[in-house]
Amino acid sequence: MKHSRLTLLAVSLAAPVLGDNLLRDGDAEGANPWTPAVVTIVKNDKHGGTAAFSLQKPAVTVKSALIPVDPSKKYRMSGFLKSADPKNLSTTCFGLAMFDGNKKLIQKTNVSPIQGTETELAAPAAKGAMEILVKDASQWNKRRSVRTQVAFHVKPGYADLPNFDVTSLLSRVKKTPDGTAWEVKFDRPLLKDYPAGTPVRQHTYGASLDCCLAYRPVPAVWTRYSAEIGGQVPVGAPDQQFWNGARYAAVYLMADASRKGAELLFDDIVFEEIK
């Protein structure tokens, strides 16, 4: 799972006024708020209070319950993380997943169009197909090292964003032998039919926002990570603003991304409004 870049925030000299923790039971002192049910509560090592959370399942993302957000406001998320074994540090992601008003997950792909790549299907595309023909992909990124997808039913001015009607990752973009169209191949088959003339566009691939920590080893001492997010952008997936359509958020963590059997401890996870 690919994520956006790490953002660590310096502490401001003028302390802002913070609201209540919007993430219920983030301190491990009550119920276990994480899904799927692979997080345990431990009492042998904690940052504060009487307990902390432990995650040992490798490369599994756990999320909190959805939290309503107002993109016009500013929020801070923070938490204390620790690798349980100093000889086996957990490579970890710690960030924010965003959801639209229908509680559908918004990924970076859904809001990250590549400018100037709008075109149309040159022929009908059938459900189950592993390729499409488009009229003009001359401005498309054709390097496999840059992971991209195709969005369907795009609209002028990016009015379709967030666009959830996307393909799997592209595996090849190549002009047809007769030069009349461009062949675009995917990793997985299409999920439905599309008629000729359907407007399409190339998008950059990406998942959720690793605003606090992105695939970095966590020290074997309790370490605080934090990030701030506020305001909303119509296009793109910046690190410190809500993405187009966001109305809910969930805090997430992924431990042991390197799959080396590392255990991650975490405690006092907070998501709060900055007033």
C-alpha positions in Angstrom: 0.0 0.0 0.0 1.5 3.3 -1.1 1.2 6.4 1.0 2.1 10.0 0.8 5.2 11.5 2.3 6.0 12.0 6.0 5.1 15.2 7.7 6.4 16.1 11.2 5.3 19.3 12.8 7.4 21.6 15.1 5.8 22.7 18.3 4.5 26.2 18.1 5.6 28.8 20.6 2.1 30.1 21.1 0.1 27.1 22.3 -3.3 26.8 20.6 -6.5 26.1 22.4 -7.4 22.4 21.9 -10.8 20.7 22.1 -11.8 17.3 23.5 -10.4 14.1 22.1 -12.7 13.2 19.3 -11.2 9.7 19.2 -13.0 7.8 22.0 -10.9 5.4 24.1 -7.7 6.4 22.4 -5.9 6.1 25.8 -6.4 2.3 26.2 -8.2 2.9 29.5 -11.7 1.8 28.2 -13.0 -0.1 25.3 -10.8 -1.2 22.4 -11.7 1.1 19.5 -9.6 -0.5 16.7 -10.8 -2.6 13.8 -10.1 -5.2 12.6 -9.8 -7.0 16.0 -6.1 -7.6 16.0 -5.1 -5.0 18.6 -4.8 -6.0 22.2 -4.6 -4.0 25.4 -1.5 -4.6 27.5 -0.5 -3.4 31.0 3.1 -4.4 31.2 4.3 -1.3 29.3 2.3 1.9 28.8 2.9 5.6 28.2 0.3 6.9 30.6 -2.5 5.5 32.8 -2.7 1.8 33.3 -2.5 0.3 29.8 -1.5 0.7 26.2 -2.3 -0.9 22.8 -0.3 -3.6 21.2 -0.2 -4.5 17.5 1.7 -7.5 16.3 -0.1 -8.5 13.1 2.4 -7.7 10.3 1.4 -5.1 7.6 -2.3 -4.9 8.7 -3.9 -1.5 8.9 -6.2 -0.9 11.9 -8.6 2.1 12.1 -10.6 3.9 14.6 -14.4 4.6 14.3 -15.3 7.3 11.8 -15.1 10.9 13.2 -17.2 13.7 11.6 -15.0 16.5 10.5 -15.6 20.1 9.3 -12.9 20.8 6.6 -13.1 24.5 7.3 -11.7 23.8 10.8 -8.2 22.8 11.9 -7.4 19.6 13.7 -4.4 17.9 15.4 -3.8 14.2 15.7 -1.1 12.8 17.9 0.0 9.8 19.7 2.8 8.0 21.5 4.4 5.0 19.8 7.1 2.5 20.9 8.7 -0.6 19.4 8.5 -3.4 22.0 11.9 -4.8 21.1 14.9 -2.6 20.6 16.5 -5.3 18.4 13.4 -5.5 16.2 11.9 -2.1 15.4 8.5 -1.8 13.9 8.4 -0.1 10.5 5.1 1.9 11.0 2.5 4.1 9.3 0.4 6.4 11.4 -2.1 8.7 9.7 -5.6 9.7 8.7 -8.1 8.0 6.4 -10.7 10.3 4.9 -14.3 9.4 3.9 -17.0 11.2 2.0 -20.6 12.0 3.2 -21.6 8.5 2.3 -18.7 7.1 4.5 -16.9 5.9 1.4 -13.1 5.8 1.7 -11.4 8.6 -0.3 -7.9 7.5 -1.5 -5.3 9.6 -3.1 -6.1 8.1 -6.4 -9.7 9.5 -6.3 -8.5 13.1 -6.1 -5.2 13.1 -8.0 -5.8 13.7 -11.7 -2.8 14.2 -14.0 -3.4 17.6 -15.8 -3.8 17.4 -19.5 -4.6 13.7 -19.8 -8.4 14.0 -20.5 -9.5 12.0 -23.5 -12.2 9.5 -24.5 -12.6 5.8 -25.1 -12.0 5.0 -28.7 -14.0 1.8 -28.5 -16.4 0.1 -26.1 -14.8 -1.5 -23.0 -16.4 -4.7 -21.7 -16.6 -5.9 -18.1 -13.7 -8.3 -17.6 -11.4 -6.7 -20.2 -7.8 -6.2 -19.3 -7.3 -3.2 -21.6 -9.0 -0.2 -23.2 -8.5 1.9 -26.3 -8.4 5.6 -25.8 -8.2 8.3 -28.5 -5.2 10.2 -27.2 -2.7 9.2 -24.5 0.2 11.2 -25.8 0.3 13.3 -22.6 0.0 10.3 -20.3 2.8 9.1 -18.0 4.0 5.9 -19.5 6.6 4.8 -17.0 5.6 1.8 -14.9 7.8 3.2 -12.1 5.1 5.9 -11.7 2.0 4.1 -10.6 -1.2 5.4 -12.2 -4.8 4.4 -12.8 -7.6 5.5 -15.2 -10.7 7.4 -14.0 -14.0 7.1 -16.0 -16.8 9.6 -16.5 -14.5 12.6 -15.8 -15.9 16.1 -15.9 -14.5 19.5 -16.9 -12.9 21.5 -14.1 -12.5 18.3 -12.0 -16.2 18.4 -11.0 -16.1 14.6 -10.8 -13.7 14.5 -7.8 -13.5 12.5 -5.7 -13.8 10.0 -8.6 -14.3 6.4 -7.4 -14.8 4.9 -10.9 -11.2 3.9 -11.5 -9.3 1.0 -12.9 -6.6 -1.1 -11.2 -2.9 -0.1 -11.8 -1.8 0.5 -15.3 0.7 -2.0 -16.7 1.2 -0.4 -20.2 0.3 2.6 -22.3 1.2 2.2 -26.0 0.1 3.4 -29.4 -1.8 0.9 -31.5 0.1 -0.4 -34.6 -2.1 1.5 -37.0 -1.6 4.7 -35.0 -5.3 5.5 -34.7 -5.6 5.0 -30.9 -3.7 4.1 -27.7 -3.8 0.8 -25.9 -4.0 1.0 -22.1 -3.5 -2.2 -20.1 -4.3 -2.9 -16.4 -3.2 -5.4 -13.7 -6.8 -6.5 -13.1 -10.0 -6.8 -15.2 -12.6 -4.0 -15.5 -15.6 -4.3 -13.2 -18.2 -3.1 -15.6 -18.9 -2.1 -19.2 -18.1 1.4 -20.7 -19.4 2.7 -24.0 -17.2 4.3 -26.7 -16.8 8.0 -26.0 -16.8 7.7 -22.2 -14.5 10.6 -21.0 -11.4 9.3 -19.1 -8.3 10.7 -17.4 -5.1 9.4 -15.9 -4.7 9.7 -12.1 -1.8 9.2 -9.8 -2.1 6.2 -7.6 -2.1 6.5 -3.8 -3.9 5.4 -0.6 -4.5 7.3 2.6 -2.6 10.1 4.4 0.5 9.1 6.4 0.6 12.6 8.0 2.4 11.5 11.2 4.6 8.6 10.1 5.2 6.9 6.8 7.0 3.6 6.7 9.6 4.6 9.3 11.0 2.5 12.2 9.7 3.5 15.6 12.3 3.8 18.4 12.1 1.4 21.4 11.2 4.4 23.7 7.9 6.2 23.9 8.0 8.8 21.1 5.3 11.4 20.3 4.2 11.9 16.7 1.8 14.7 15.7 0.4 16.5 12.6 -2.1 19.2 11.9 -4.7 19.3 9.1 -7.2 21.9 8.2 -8.9 23.5 5.2 -9.8 21.7 2.0 -8.4 21.6 -1.5 -10.5 20.9 -4.7 -7.8 18.9 -6.4 -4.9 16.9 -5.2 -3.9 15.1 -2.0 -1.7 17.5 0.2 -0.4 16.4 3.6 -1.9 19.2 5.7 -5.3 19.8 4.2 -8.5 17.7 3.8 -9.0 16.2 0.4 -12.1 17.0 -1.8 -15.2 15.4 -0.4 -13.9 14.6 3.0 -16.6 14.7 5.7 -15.4 11.9 8.0 -12.0 10.8 9.2 -10.5 7.8 11.0 -7.1 7.5 12.6 -5.1 4.5 11.4 -1.9 2.6 12.2 0.0 -0.1 10.4 2.8 -2.0 12.2 5.6 -4.2 11.1 5.4 -3.2 7.5 8.8 -5.0 7.0 7.1 -8.3 8.2 9.9 -9.1 10.6 7.7 -10.0 13.6 8.0 -6.6 15.3 5.5 -5.6 17.9 4.2 -2.0 18.1 3.0 -0.4 21.3 0.9 2.8 21.1 -1.0 4.9 23.6 -2.8 8.2 24.2 -3.9 8.6 20.6 -5.7 11.9 20.1 -7.7 13.6 17.4 -8.8 17.1 18.5 -10.0 20.4 17.0 -7.7 23.4 17.3 -9.9 26.3 18.3 
